[in-house]
Structure formats: C-alpha cells, structure tokens
Amino acid sequence: MEGLNAGFAKALAGENVNLPITDLRVPGGEGIPVAALAQIAKVPNVTRVTEQALFMGTYQEPKNVVGALATDPVKWFAMRPEFAISRQALEALASTPTGWS
C-alpha cells in the first residue's frame, strides 16, 4: 500500500490541484455559456474565471494541423503559470484583437 501511496503522491506533486478546469462532456459540443462566468466567480474560494474555446484546422495540406485557442490572454496566462510568456509578448497579444501582428 505504501508503494501505491508514493506513486499517487509523485503523480500529484507536479500538478496544480488548486486549478479546477471544466471541460465539455462531448468534444465539439456546446460549452458553458459565457453569461455563467459571473455566477461561477461568486462561488466561494474561486479567485479567477475565464473562457476558452479550442478549435483545430489545417494549413495548405491535411497533414499540417493547426490549433487555435480563443480566450482572454491576460486572464488565461494569469491562471496557467505553467505556460511561460514574456510581459512584452503578452501585451502584444492582448492588444491585437486578431491575435496576429
């Protein structure tokens, strides 16, 4: 039993267990309505909320898969410290509505 406990402890050591993320039950299905963000933010101990939508496409050929994340970059990076971005890059991304410059 100690080995099992040690295995779980090691697996969880690198995880951010204070970051609950909701996801769709069915990939490609409807997500939580954006209007629900204010209600979710009122839940005790919730400190930040943001929306995100991931969509996939291809570039020139089907083998060139491209993913895009639609979100508020300032909120998203504040919630996901494991993804590093410079302050300058974040400001540039946040000030460019299309995400491209």
Sequence and secondary structure as in RCSB ss.txt:
>XXXX:A:sequence
MEGLNAGFAKALAGENVNLPITDLRVPGGEGIPVAALAQIAKVPNVTRVTEQALFMGTYQEPKNVVGALATDPVK
WFAMRPEFAISRQALEALASTPTGWS
>XXXX:A:secstr
 HHHHHHHHHHHHTS TT      SSTTS    GGGHHHHHTSTT      EEEEEEESSSTTSEEEEEEE HHH
HHHH TTS   HHHHHHHHT TTS  
